[in-house]
């Protein structure tokens, strides 16, 4: 495992894996690992919250265990459930062999081999086998509030009790990354268990650096046009602003189309790469896109006139 004994070391380790992190995020990540506290990341979709977990997994050379949250998520989908089909088959097999005692049947079917382990249980058990895994609890705001309360109990002691088997506790807590797009507020009780960091949309300079790092074949002038246009686009009153993920997708799409510069026709043709709602696309296409492109070019001209 690389040296992660300082904020600068964490920032450098992220950079080596093409994740450009500001000092605030690197500090939160460093403290999360040092204090063994979950890191709760909030921000708009596409700003790099989930990617942090993937990059951290690579840095630590460990396993990534992901729990994707959704409405209706419960203990059976998040922690464990019994393989009922196998249990019934085992009961019939034992009965065919003459076994009729209830205690013996229960002992046989409620054993680890009939347990279906879901992400939270997997992360606790993996922590007993060596380097703790990275547990990504993604988009917690999509889950119901009842699941939050259950998750709070898990994160308090890093253990879960299965009545038929007993208590399973992590020998070393997993590295926990929790993300939220803030479609609803997450309860303070859970946030208090975590370190917190809000990831903003990047500045122009940072986003340009990200684009040039992630899409190295993109011409420099086109990269500047793209990022300036995106920053102008984010000032519009849209249902969903494009994140960095959409910036990168658009950059790759323009390379695929062999474009060396932006024009409003190309923008109109490729808006579906940036915007995911019909109303947003309708609002931006045409004159609005042309106006935003003109503003982007004006910004570029101002940059050229500014002494370095």
C-alpha positions in Angstrom: 0.0 0.0 0.0 1.4 3.4 -0.9 2.3 6.0 1.8 -0.9 7.8 2.9 0.5 9.3 6.0 -0.3 12.9 5.0 -2.8 15.0 3.2 -0.3 15.7 0.5 0.4 12.0 0.1 -3.3 11.2 -0.4 -3.6 14.0 -2.9 -0.7 12.7 -4.8 -2.0 9.2 -4.8 -5.3 10.4 -6.2 -3.5 12.4 -8.9 -1.4 9.4 -9.9 -4.7 7.7 -10.7 -6.0 10.7 -12.7 -8.3 11.9 -9.9 -7.7 15.7 -9.4 -8.8 16.5 -5.8 -8.7 19.8 -4.0 -7.0 19.9 -0.6 -10.3 19.9 1.2 -11.4 16.6 -0.3 -8.0 15.0 0.3 -8.1 16.2 3.9 -11.5 14.6 4.4 -10.3 11.3 2.9 -7.1 11.3 4.9 -9.1 11.8 8.2 -11.7 9.2 7.2 -8.9 6.6 6.8 -7.0 7.7 9.9 -9.9 8.0 12.3 -11.8 5.0 10.7 -14.9 7.1 10.2 -17.3 6.9 7.2 -16.9 9.7 4.7 -20.2 11.2 3.6 -20.0 12.9 0.2 -22.7 15.2 -1.1 -23.0 17.1 -4.3 -24.7 17.2 -7.7 -24.7 14.0 -9.8 -21.6 13.6 -11.9 -19.1 15.6 -9.8 -17.0 12.5 -8.9 -18.4 11.2 -5.6 -18.6 7.5 -6.7 -15.3 7.7 -8.5 -13.6 8.5 -5.2 -14.5 5.0 -3.9 -13.2 3.4 -7.1 -9.9 5.3 -6.9 -9.5 4.6 -3.2 -10.0 0.9 -3.9 -7.2 1.0 -6.5 -4.9 3.0 -4.1 -5.4 0.5 -1.3 -5.3 -2.5 -3.6 -8.4 -4.0 -1.9 -11.9 -5.0 -2.8 -14.7 -2.6 -3.7 -18.1 -3.7 -2.3 -21.0 -1.5 -3.6 -24.5 -1.1 -2.2 -26.6 0.8 -4.7 -29.5 2.4 -2.8 -33.0 2.6 -4.1 -36.5 3.1 -2.8 -37.7 0.0 -0.9 -34.2 -1.2 0.0 -34.3 -3.4 3.1 -32.2 -5.7 5.2 -32.8 -8.7 2.9 -31.2 -6.8 -0.1 -28.6 -5.0 1.9 -27.4 -7.5 4.5 -28.5 -11.1 4.1 -31.3 -13.4 3.3 -31.8 -17.2 3.4 -31.7 -19.3 0.3 -35.2 -20.6 0.7 -35.2 -22.8 -2.4 -32.0 -24.6 -1.2 -33.4 -24.9 2.3 -36.6 -26.6 1.1 -34.6 -29.0 -1.1 -32.4 -29.9 1.9 -35.4 -30.5 4.2 -36.9 -32.9 1.6 -33.6 -34.6 1.2 -33.2 -35.1 5.0 -36.8 -36.3 5.3 -36.2 -38.8 2.6 -33.3 -40.0 4.6 -35.6 -40.5 7.7 -34.7 -37.3 9.6 -37.8 -35.9 11.2 -36.6 -34.0 14.3 -37.3 -30.3 14.0 -34.2 -29.2 15.9 -32.0 -31.3 13.6 -33.7 -29.9 10.5 -33.3 -26.3 11.7 -29.7 -26.8 12.6 -29.0 -28.2 9.2 -30.7 -25.5 7.1 -29.9 -22.5 9.1 -26.1 -22.7 8.5 -23.8 -20.4 6.6 -23.9 -22.5 3.4 -27.6 -21.5 3.0 -26.9 -17.8 3.6 -27.0 -15.3 0.7 -24.6 -12.5 1.7 -25.5 -9.1 0.6 -23.0 -6.1 0.4 -23.1 -5.0 4.1 -22.5 -8.5 5.4 -19.8 -9.1 2.7 -18.0 -6.0 3.8 -17.9 -7.1 7.5 -16.7 -10.6 6.6 -14.1 -9.3 4.1 -12.7 -7.1 6.9 -11.8 -10.3 8.8 -9.7 -11.7 6.0 -6.9 -9.1 5.7 -7.0 -5.6 4.2 -10.4 -4.0 4.8 -12.5 -3.5 1.7 -13.9 -0.2 0.5 -17.7 -0.2 1.1 -19.5 2.2 -1.2 -23.0 3.0 -0.1 -24.1 4.9 -3.2 -27.0 7.4 -3.5 -28.2 6.9 0.1 -30.8 9.7 -0.5 -32.7 7.2 -2.8 -33.3 4.8 0.1 -36.2 5.1 2.6 -35.7 6.7 5.9 -36.2 3.4 7.7 -33.2 2.0 6.0 -31.1 5.0 7.3 -32.0 4.0 10.8 -30.9 0.4 10.2 -27.6 1.6 8.5 -26.9 3.8 11.6 -26.9 0.7 13.8 -24.5 -1.1 11.4 -22.1 1.8 11.2 -22.1 2.2 15.0 -20.5 -1.2 15.8 -19.7 -2.6 12.4 -21.5 -5.8 13.3 -24.7 -7.6 12.4 -26.6 -10.2 14.4 -28.2 -13.1 12.5 -30.5 -14.8 15.0 -29.9 -18.3 13.7 -26.1 -18.0 13.6 -25.0 -15.2 15.9 -23.2 -11.9 15.7 -20.7 -11.2 12.9 -18.4 -8.3 13.6 -15.7 -6.8 11.4 -12.2 -7.3 12.9 -11.1 -4.1 11.0 -13.8 -1.7 9.9 -14.2 -1.3 6.1 -13.4 2.0 4.5 -16.9 3.5 4.1 -17.8 6.0 1.4 -21.5 7.2 1.5 -22.7 9.4 -1.4 -25.9 11.5 -1.8 -27.2 13.6 -4.6 -29.3 15.5 -2.0 -32.7 14.6 -3.6 -33.8 14.6 0.0 -32.1 15.4 3.3 -30.3 12.6 5.1 -30.9 12.5 8.9 -28.5 14.3 11.1 -28.0 11.2 13.3 -26.3 9.4 10.4 -24.3 12.4 9.3 -22.9 12.7 12.9 -21.4 9.3 12.5 -19.5 10.4 9.4 -17.0 13.0 8.2 -18.7 15.3 5.7 -17.6 16.9 2.5 -19.6 18.7 -0.2 -18.1 18.3 -3.7 -18.8 21.5 -5.8 -18.8 21.7 -9.5 -15.2 22.3 -10.4 -13.7 25.7 -11.3 -12.9 26.4 -14.9 -9.2 25.7 -14.3 -9.8 22.4 -12.5 -12.4 21.1 -15.0 -10.0 22.0 -17.9 -7.3 20.0 -16.1 -9.7 17.1 -15.6 -10.7 17.0 -19.3 -7.0 17.2 -20.5 -6.1 14.4 -18.0 -9.0 12.1 -18.8 -9.3 12.8 -22.6 -5.7 13.4 -23.6 -6.4 13.2 -27.4 -8.7 16.3 -27.2 -7.2 19.4 -28.9 -6.4 22.1 -26.3 -8.5 24.8 -28.0 -11.5 22.5 -28.2 -11.0 21.5 -24.5 -11.1 25.2 -23.6 -14.3 25.7 -25.7 -16.0 22.8 -24.1 -15.2 23.8 -20.5 -16.2 27.4 -21.1 -19.4 26.4 -22.7 -20.2 24.0 -19.9 -19.7 26.8 -17.3 -22.0 29.1 -19.2 -24.5 26.3 -19.6 -24.6 25.7 -15.8 -25.8 29.3 -15.3 -29.1 28.4 -17.1 -32.2 27.5 -15.1 -32.3 23.8 -16.0 -33.9 20.8 -14.3 -30.5 19.0 -14.2 -27.2 20.6 -14.9 -24.5 18.5 -16.5 -21.7 17.3 -14.3 -18.1 16.5 -15.0 -19.1 13.0 -16.1 -21.2 14.6 -18.9 -18.3 17.0 -19.8 -16.0 13.9 -20.3 -18.7 12.1 -22.3 -19.2 15.1 -24.6 -15.5 15.5 -25.1 -15.2 11.9 -26.2 -18.3 12.3 -28.4 -16.7 15.3 -30.2 -13.5 13.3 -30.8 -15.6 10.5 -32.3 -17.2 13.1 -34.6 -13.7 14.4 -35.6 -14.5 17.9 -34.4 -11.8 20.4 -33.8 -14.0 23.3 -32.7 -17.6 24.0 -31.5 -20.4 25.4 -33.6 -24.0 25.7 -32.6 -25.1 23.0 -35.1 -22.8 20.5 -33.5 -24.0 21.5 -30.0 -27.6 21.0 -31.0 -26.8 17.6 -32.5 -25.0 16.4 -29.3 -27.0 18.0 -26.5 -28.3 14.5 -25.6 -24.8 13.8 -24.4 -24.9 16.7 -21.9 -28.6 17.0 -20.9 -30.9 14.1 -20.0 -34.3 15.8 -19.9 -36.3 16.7 -23.0 -37.4 20.1 -21.5 -33.7 21.0 -20.8 -32.7 20.1 -24.4 -35.6 22.0 -25.9 -34.7 25.1 -23.7 -31.1 25.1 -24.7 -31.1 24.1 -28.4 -31.1 26.8 -31.0 -30.6 30.4 -30.0 -29.7 29.7 -26.4 -27.0 27.3 -27.4 -25.7 29.9 -29.9 -25.7 32.6 -27.3 -23.9 30.4 -24.7 -21.2 29.6 -27.3 -20.7 33.3 -28.1 -20.3 33.9 -24.4 -17.8 31.1 -24.2 -15.8 32.5 -27.1 -15.9 36.0 -25.4 -14.4 34.4 -22.3 -11.7 32.8 -24.3 -10.9 36.1 -26.0 -10.7 37.9 -22.7 -8.3 35.2 -21.5 -6.1 35.7 -24.5 -6.0 39.5 -23.8 -5.1 38.9 -20.1 -1.3 39.1 -19.5 0.1 36.0 -18.0 
